Amino acid sequence: MKHLPPDFAEDLAQVLEPAHRGAAAGIIKAASSLDDEGLRTFLELFAQRVRESAAPITHGELKGFLAASKGSRRSPGL
């Protein structure tokens, strides 16, 4: 993942619930294996949540993002 900024992991850790960081890593890794549309959905849900609340993101929320992303199918051109 040479295209990520050097401090990406530290920045990401700042928005995750500290007690859930280990479990979150597994979910984020699973999200990185999604097809393009699924990954796009996961990242959009993640970004929307970060914009809406300063509270740390929990493991349960990430699991929900991943589940929603696995079922994500957009029409071509959207």
Backbone as JSON, one array per atom type, in Angstrom:
{
  "sequence": "MKHLPPDFAEDLAQVLEPAHRGAAAGIIKAASSLDDEGLRTFLELFAQRVRESAAPITHGELKGFLAASKGSRRSPGL",
  "N": [[0.84, -1.18, 0.0], [1.66, 1.35, -1.02], [0.64, 3.79, -1.75], [-0.54, 5.17, 0.25], [-0.61, 7.85, 2.66], [2.26, 8.64, 4.74], [1.62, 8.77, 7.52], [-0.77, 7.44, 7.76], [-1.8, 5.17, 9.22], [-1.6, 6.03, 11.9], [-3.27, 8.27, 11.81], [-5.72, 7.05, 11.19], [-6.07, 5.47, 13.47], [-6.78, 7.4, 15.31], [-9.5, 7.88, 14.98], [-10.77, 5.6, 15.73], [-12.34, 3.51, 18.18], [-10.43, 3.05, 21.04], [-10.3, 0.53, 22.45], [-11.14, -1.18, 20.53], [-9.41, -1.3, 18.42], [-7.73, -3.42, 17.52], [-9.56, -5.38, 16.6], [-10.8, -3.81, 14.73], [-8.85, -3.53, 12.81], [-8.88, -6.01, 11.53], [-11.37, -5.93, 10.27], [-11.06, -3.75, 8.56], [-9.05, -4.76, 6.96], [-10.49, -6.86, 5.75], [-12.32, -5.31, 4.33], [-10.64, -4.18, 2.46], [-10.38, -6.2, 0.69], [-12.67, -6.28, -0.76], [-14.65, -5.9, -3.8], [-14.36, -3.17, -6.19], [-16.71, -1.54, -6.01], [-17.8, -2.36, -3.55], [-15.73, -1.67, -1.76], [-15.69, 1.07, -2.19], [-18.22, 1.74, -1.17], [-17.87, 1.0, 1.54], [-15.85, 2.82, 2.32], [-17.19, 5.24, 1.86], [-19.28, 5.07, 3.75], [-17.75, 4.98, 6.07], [-16.43, 7.48, 5.95], [-18.65, 9.2, 6.02], [-19.58, 8.68, 8.61], [-17.42, 9.63, 10.14], [-17.57, 12.35, 9.53], [-20.04, 12.98, 10.7], [-19.86, 12.59, 13.47], [-17.75, 13.12, 16.28], [-17.16, 11.16, 18.0], [-15.4, 8.14, 18.82], [-15.15, 5.52, 16.38], [-16.77, 2.44, 16.55], [-16.22, -1.15, 16.85], [-18.55, -2.55, 16.22], [-19.87, -0.72, 14.55], [-18.11, -0.66, 12.35], [-18.34, -3.32, 11.52], [-20.98, -3.23, 10.63], [-20.7, -1.42, 8.48], [-19.09, -2.99, 6.81], [-20.77, -5.18, 6.31], [-22.88, -3.89, 4.95], [-21.47, -3.07, 2.74], [-20.75, -5.4, 1.46], [-23.07, -6.17, 0.25], [-23.43, -4.25, -1.59], [-24.31, -2.89, -4.66], [-24.1, -0.97, -7.39], [-25.69, 0.82, -10.04], [-24.34, 0.84, -13.35], [-22.31, 3.64, -14.16], [-22.98, 5.24, -12.03]],
  "CA": [[0.0, 0.0, 0.0], [2.59, 2.46, -1.1], [-0.03, 5.03, -2.12], [-1.1, 5.8, 1.45], [0.29, 8.82, 3.31], [3.12, 8.01, 5.74], [1.0, 8.7, 8.85], [-2.13, 6.96, 7.6], [-2.2, 4.29, 10.33], [-1.77, 6.86, 13.1], [-4.48, 9.08, 11.6], [-6.86, 6.15, 11.29], [-6.22, 5.08, 14.88], [-7.39, 8.51, 16.06], [-10.96, 7.88, 14.85], [-11.28, 4.31, 16.17], [-12.45, 3.24, 19.62], [-9.16, 2.43, 21.43], [-10.43, -0.87, 22.84], [-11.55, -1.96, 19.36], [-8.46, -1.1, 17.32], [-7.28, -4.71, 16.99], [-10.66, -5.96, 15.83], [-11.04, -2.91, 13.59], [-7.84, -3.83, 11.78], [-9.37, -7.16, 10.77], [-12.49, -5.51, 9.42], [-10.5, -2.9, 7.51], [-8.37, -5.68, 6.04], [-11.55, -7.52, 4.97], [-12.86, -4.31, 3.41], [-9.68, -3.96, 1.38], [-10.52, -7.32, -0.25], [-13.92, -6.13, -1.49], [-14.52, -5.37, -5.15], [-14.29, -1.71, -6.19], [-17.96, -0.95, -5.51], [-17.9, -2.65, -2.13], [-14.76, -0.84, -1.05], [-16.17, 2.46, -2.28], [-19.32, 1.87, -0.21], [-17.29, 0.96, 2.88], [-15.16, 4.09, 2.58], [-18.19, 6.3, 1.95], [-19.94, 4.94, 5.06], [-16.75, 5.35, 7.07], [-16.24, 8.93, 5.88], [-19.88, 9.84, 6.49], [-19.61, 8.56, 10.06], [-16.4, 10.54, 10.68], [-18.12, 13.71, 9.39], [-21.22, 13.17, 11.54], [-19.61, 12.51, 14.91], [-16.35, 13.08, 16.73], [-17.0, 9.98, 18.85], [-14.65, 7.07, 18.16], [-15.91, 4.5, 15.65], [-16.7, 1.16, 17.25], [-16.13, -2.4, 16.1], [-19.89, -2.83, 15.71], [-20.14, 0.16, 13.41], [-17.3, -1.14, 11.23], [-18.98, -4.55, 11.05], [-22.14, -2.8, 9.87], [-20.22, -0.86, 7.21], [-18.63, -4.1, 5.99], [-21.95, -5.94, 5.88], [-23.57, -3.09, 3.93], [-20.6, -2.99, 1.57], [-20.76, -6.69, 0.76], [-24.28, -6.24, -0.55], [-23.49, -3.04, -2.4], [-24.25, -3.01, -6.12], [-24.59, 0.25, -8.02], [-25.91, 0.78, -11.49], [-23.19, 1.4, -14.08], [-22.35, 5.08, -14.37], [-23.26, 6.0, -10.79]],
  "C": [[0.88, 1.24, 0.0], [1.94, 3.78, -1.46], [-0.64, 5.75, -0.92], [-0.1, 6.79, 2.04], [1.09, 8.13, 4.42], [2.47, 7.84, 7.12], [-0.42, 8.16, 8.82], [-2.6, 6.11, 8.78], [-2.44, 5.08, 11.61], [-3.03, 7.71, 13.0], [-5.74, 8.22, 11.75], [-7.12, 5.75, 12.74], [-6.91, 6.16, 15.71], [-8.91, 8.51, 15.99], [-11.59, 6.57, 15.31], [-11.34, 4.22, 17.69], [-11.18, 2.51, 20.05], [-9.25, 0.94, 21.77], [-10.75, -1.77, 21.65], [-10.55, -1.9, 18.22], [-7.98, -2.41, 16.7], [-8.33, -5.35, 16.11], [-10.94, -5.12, 14.59], [-10.06, -3.21, 12.46], [-8.29, -5.0, 10.92], [-10.49, -6.79, 9.83], [-11.98, -4.64, 8.27], [-9.75, -3.75, 6.49], [-9.39, -6.4, 5.15], [-12.14, -6.55, 3.94], [-11.93, -4.09, 2.22], [-9.74, -5.08, 0.34], [-11.81, -7.25, -1.06], [-13.66, -5.7, -2.93], [-14.58, -3.84, -5.07], [-15.54, -1.06, -5.61], [-18.13, -1.17, -4.02], [-16.96, -1.79, -1.31], [-15.19, 0.62, -1.05], [-17.29, 2.69, -1.27], [-18.79, 1.9, 1.21], [-16.65, 2.3, 3.23], [-16.13, 5.26, 2.67], [-18.92, 6.26, 3.29], [-19.01, 5.38, 6.18], [-16.59, 6.87, 7.11], [-17.47, 9.69, 6.38], [-19.94, 9.81, 8.01], [-18.6, 9.51, 10.71], [-16.91, 11.98, 10.63], [-19.24, 13.98, 10.4], [-20.94, 13.21, 13.03], [-18.13, 12.44, 15.21], [-16.1, 11.88, 17.64], [-16.23, 8.9, 18.1], [-15.58, 6.04, 17.5], [-15.68, 3.15, 16.33], [-16.58, -0.02, 16.28], [-17.48, -2.73, 15.48], [-20.25, -1.98, 14.5], [-19.38, -0.32, 12.17], [-17.88, -2.42, 10.65], [-20.2, -4.22, 10.21], [-21.75, -2.23, 8.52], [-19.81, -1.99, 6.26], [-19.81, -4.9, 5.45], [-22.7, -5.19, 4.78], [-22.78, -3.06, 2.64], [-20.6, -4.28, 0.78], [-21.98, -6.83, -0.11], [-24.43, -5.1, -1.51], [-23.36, -3.36, -3.88], [-24.87, -1.77, -6.7], [-24.85, 0.0, -9.49], [-24.69, 1.35, -12.19], [-23.39, 2.89, -14.32], [-22.67, 5.89, -13.14], [-22.03, 6.11, -9.95]]
}
